[in-house]
Amino acid sequence: MNSAQRGMNLTQQVADTLGRAIVGGKYGQHNPVPSEAVICEQMDVSRSAAREAVKSLAAKGLITSRARQGIRVLAESEWNLFDADVLRWVKDSNPSLALLKEFTELRIAIEPEAAKLAAERQNIQKIENIADALARMKQAESGLDDPLESDIAFHLSILDASENRFFMQLGRIIDTTLRVSIRFTNTRTGVQAGSYLEHKKIYEGIVDRNPGAAFEHASKLMISTLATIDEALEESLDNKNL
């Protein structure tokens, strides 16, 4: 049992181990998941624990399990990326650039509109939370706060300030996409903290009651991230063609 599995029951531990292996690429369409009987033997668990774990993974869209056909891993397009466990496994794995691009496209569709709504709706307490997160980002530039956590806090506080309940509930997904995206872009650009000044422009649009400016500056930040990913995808394609 690894540290992430503390507090899980046996079925959840089996599902977690198999889920991580699938998302991480150990099992796939050409390397099937072992049968329930083999899972029982390899993991020293009961047949019922193995069966329930397989059902759980099937419900998350990772696999299909049928009599006489065995357990088959489904394509990534079938995975329920809104599921908390799947998101956690993706975050902890090394997701493909293609998936990272799709994550960023989701952010582009959501975050600028959330910034616009925050500027329109002016929930003072929630805007103060954005200001607090921005202050943390400034401190992070001097090593006085965590650059990743302060950056994430900034973006999540804007979702909250939108006062759109659907946007607010997407916070978990945005949290995961940010953790994956920031880790990649920081490595790619050699910058260890998010740009305080670029984020400050978004905040100023919100606090100045300027929805257009908030939307524009949030869009520019997202599009810049997408451009970095597209550049890496092009390089990857060029290397394959060599």
Secondary structure per residue as TSV (DSSP state, phi and psi in degrees):
chain	resnum	aa	ss	phi	psi
A	1	M	-	360.0	126.9
A	2	N	-	-88.8	175.2
A	3	S	G	-62.6	-31.4
A	4	A	G	-68.8	-19.4
A	5	Q	G	-93.6	0.7
A	6	R	T	-63.3	134.2
A	7	G	T	89.4	-7.3
A	8	M	-	-88.1	147.0
A	9	N	-	-78.2	176.8
A	10	L	H	-61.9	-43.4
A	11	T	H	-61.3	-42.8
A	12	Q	H	-65.4	-36.3
A	13	Q	H	-64.7	-41.8
A	14	V	H	-63.7	-46.4
A	15	A	H	-61.8	-39.8
A	16	D	H	-64.4	-44.3
A	17	T	H	-63.0	-47.3
A	18	L	H	-68.5	-40.4
A	19	G	H	-61.4	-44.1
A	20	R	H	-62.2	-39.4
A	21	A	H	-66.8	-37.3
A	22	I	H	-69.9	-51.4
A	23	V	H	-64.3	-34.3
A	24	G	T	-77.9	-7.4
A	25	G	T	96.5	0.2
A	26	K	S	-63.8	-40.1
A	27	Y	S	-112.7	143.6
A	28	G	B	-161.3	-165.3
A	29	Q	T	-65.0	-26.3
A	30	H	T	-104.6	0.7
A	31	N	B	-141.4	81.7
A	32	P	-	-65.4	157.0
A	33	V	-	-66.8	140.5
A	34	P	-	-60.0	160.2
A	35	S	-	-66.8	165.7
A	36	E	H	-59.8	-36.8
A	37	A	H	-63.3	-41.9
A	38	V	H	-70.2	-37.5
A	39	I	H	-59.4	-44.3
A	40	C	H	-57.6	-43.7
A	41	E	H	-70.1	-47.2
A	42	Q	H	-68.2	-35.6
A	43	M	H	-104.9	-0.3
A	44	D	T	54.8	54.8
A	45	V	-	-129.0	166.4
A	46	S	-	-74.2	163.0
A	47	R	H	-64.2	-36.8
A	48	S	H	-65.6	-38.8
A	49	A	H	-64.4	-42.8
A	50	A	H	-64.0	-43.3
A	51	R	H	-63.4	-44.7
A	52	E	H	-67.4	-35.1
A	53	A	H	-65.3	-41.8
A	54	V	H	-63.6	-41.8
A	55	K	H	-61.1	-40.3
A	56	S	H	-62.8	-44.4
A	57	L	H	-68.0	-33.4
A	58	A	H	-66.2	-39.2
A	59	A	H	-65.9	-25.8
A	60	K	T	-86.6	-1.0
A	61	G	T	82.6	10.2
A	62	L	S	-82.0	-33.7
A	63	I	E	-140.0	166.6
A	64	T	E	-128.4	141.1
A	65	S	E	-132.1	118.5
A	66	R	E	-135.9	149.7
A	67	A	T	-58.8	135.3
A	68	R	T	68.8	-2.1
A	69	Q	T	-112.2	-13.5
A	70	G	E	75.9	-164.7
A	71	I	E	-101.3	121.2
A	72	R	E	-117.2	131.4
A	73	V	E	-77.4	131.9
A	74	L	-	-87.2	162.6
A	75	A	-	-64.2	153.6
A	76	E	G	-55.2	-32.1
A	77	S	G	-63.0	-17.3
A	78	E	G	-91.7	-14.6
A	79	W	S	-68.6	142.5
A	80	N	-	-84.3	90.5
A	81	L	T	-73.5	-4.6
A	82	F	T	-90.3	-6.2
A	83	D	S	-75.9	135.0
A	84	A	H	-59.4	-41.9
A	85	D	H	-67.6	-44.2
A	86	V	H	-62.1	-42.8
A	87	L	H	-59.1	-42.5
A	88	R	H	-64.7	-41.6
A	89	W	H	-66.7	-39.0
A	90	V	H	-63.3	-45.8
A	91	K	H	-58.0	-40.8
A	92	D	H	-82.2	-10.6
A	93	S	S	-93.8	-166.2
A	94	N	-	-114.1	82.4
A	95	P	-	-62.8	151.9
A	96	S	-	-66.6	157.9
A	97	L	H	-62.6	-33.9
A	98	A	H	-62.7	-42.8
A	99	L	H	-68.9	-38.6
A	100	L	H	-62.1	-37.3
A	101	K	H	-64.4	-42.9
A	102	E	H	-65.0	-38.8
A	103	F	H	-57.1	-46.0
A	104	T	H	-67.6	-36.7
A	105	E	H	-61.7	-35.4
A	106	L	H	-63.9	-43.7
A	107	R	H	-61.5	-40.5
A	108	I	H	-62.0	-35.2
A	109	A	H	-73.8	-24.2
A	110	I	H	-108.5	-50.7
A	111	E	H	-66.9	-41.4
A	112	P	H	-61.8	-38.9
A	113	E	H	-65.6	-37.6
A	114	A	H	-63.4	-40.6
A	115	A	H	-64.0	-41.2
A	116	K	H	-61.0	-46.0
A	117	L	H	-65.0	-38.0
A	118	A	H	-61.1	-39.3
A	119	A	H	-67.8	-32.9
A	120	E	H	-77.7	-38.7
A	121	R	H	-90.8	-23.8
A	122	Q	-	51.2	53.1
A	123	N	-	-78.1	107.6
A	124	I	H	-59.1	-44.6
A	125	Q	H	-62.8	-40.8
A	126	K	H	-72.2	-31.6
A	127	I	H	-69.4	-34.0
A	128	E	H	-63.2	-33.8
A	129	N	H	-65.4	-37.0
A	130	I	H	-63.6	-43.7
A	131	A	H	-61.4	-41.0
A	132	D	H	-62.8	-42.3
A	133	A	H	-66.0	-38.6
A	134	L	H	-64.2	-40.4
A	135	A	H	-62.3	-37.8
A	136	R	H	-63.5	-39.1
A	137	M	H	-62.5	-38.9
A	138	K	H	-63.6	-43.1
A	139	Q	H	-64.9	-33.7
A	140	A	H	-63.6	-29.8
A	141	E	T	-63.9	-23.3
A	142	S	T	-103.5	9.0
A	143	G	T	79.7	15.4
A	144	L	S	-96.1	-1.4
A	145	D	S	-150.9	169.2
A	146	D	-	-81.2	121.2
A	147	P	H	-64.5	-37.3
A	148	L	H	-70.1	-49.2
A	149	E	H	-66.2	-36.9
A	150	S	H	-69.8	-38.2
A	151	D	H	-62.8	-47.4
A	152	I	H	-62.6	-42.7
A	153	A	H	-59.0	-37.4
A	154	F	H	-62.1	-50.4
A	155	H	H	-68.0	-39.2
A	156	L	H	-69.0	-33.0
A	157	S	H	-68.7	-29.1
A	158	I	H	-71.0	-42.1
A	159	L	H	-56.7	-43.0
A	160	D	H	-65.1	-40.3
A	161	A	H	-71.6	-14.8
A	162	S	T	-66.1	-24.9
A	163	E	T	59.0	22.1
A	164	N	-	-98.0	116.6
A	165	R	H	-63.0	-30.3
A	166	F	H	-70.0	-44.0
A	167	F	H	-61.6	-43.3
A	168	M	H	-60.7	-38.3
A	169	Q	H	-77.7	-10.9
A	170	L	T	-82.6	1.1
A	171	G	H	-56.0	-39.9
A	172	R	H	-62.2	-39.4
A	173	I	H	-70.0	-44.2
A	174	I	H	-63.2	-37.6
A	175	D	H	-56.0	-49.1
A	176	T	H	-65.1	-45.5
A	177	T	H	-63.4	-36.5
A	178	L	H	-65.7	-43.1
A	179	R	H	-61.6	-39.3
A	180	V	H	-73.3	-46.8
A	181	S	H	-65.6	-48.1
A	182	I	H	-63.7	-39.8
A	183	R	H	-58.3	-41.3
A	184	F	H	-71.7	-51.7
A	185	T	H	-66.0	-35.3
A	186	N	H	-64.5	-40.8
A	187	T	H	-65.8	-40.6
A	188	R	H	-67.3	-43.5
A	189	T	H	-92.2	-13.5
A	190	G	T	77.8	10.5
A	191	V	-	-100.9	129.8
A	192	Q	-	-95.4	-3.6
A	193	A	S	-140.6	150.2
A	194	G	-	-64.9	152.6
A	195	S	-	-69.1	112.0
A	196	Y	H	-61.0	-44.6
A	197	L	H	-64.8	-39.0
A	198	E	H	-67.3	-38.5
A	199	H	H	-70.9	-33.5
A	200	K	H	-62.2	-35.2
A	201	K	H	-62.9	-38.2
A	202	I	H	-64.7	-46.6
A	203	Y	H	-59.9	-43.5
A	204	E	H	-62.6	-38.2
A	205	G	H	-62.0	-37.9
A	206	I	H	-70.6	-51.7
A	207	V	H	-70.3	-25.1
A	208	D	T	-85.6	6.3
A	209	R	T	58.7	40.4
A	210	N	-	-116.9	85.3
A	211	P	H	-58.2	-37.5
A	212	G	H	-63.2	-43.3
A	213	A	H	-67.9	-41.6
A	214	A	H	-60.1	-45.0
A	215	F	H	-62.8	-47.1
A	216	E	H	-61.3	-47.0
A	217	H	H	-70.6	-35.4
A	218	A	H	-65.8	-39.6
A	219	S	H	-62.5	-44.5
A	220	K	H	-59.7	-40.9
A	221	L	H	-64.7	-44.1
A	222	M	H	-65.9	-43.1
A	223	I	H	-65.7	-35.2
A	224	S	H	-62.3	-41.7
A	225	T	H	-62.6	-44.2
A	226	L	H	-62.2	-38.3
A	227	A	H	-62.9	-38.0
A	228	T	H	-62.9	-41.0
A	229	I	H	-69.1	-42.7
A	230	D	H	-60.5	-39.1
A	231	E	H	-61.9	-43.0
A	232	A	H	-66.7	-36.8
A	233	L	H	-64.1	-41.3
A	234	E	H	-64.1	-42.5
A	235	E	H	-62.7	-41.5
A	236	S	H	-61.8	-41.5
A	237	L	H	-66.7	-41.4
A	238	D	H	-61.6	-41.7
A	239	N	H	-64.4	-35.7
A	240	K	H	-68.4	-30.2
A	241	N	H	-84.8	-6.7
A	242	L	-	-70.2	360.0
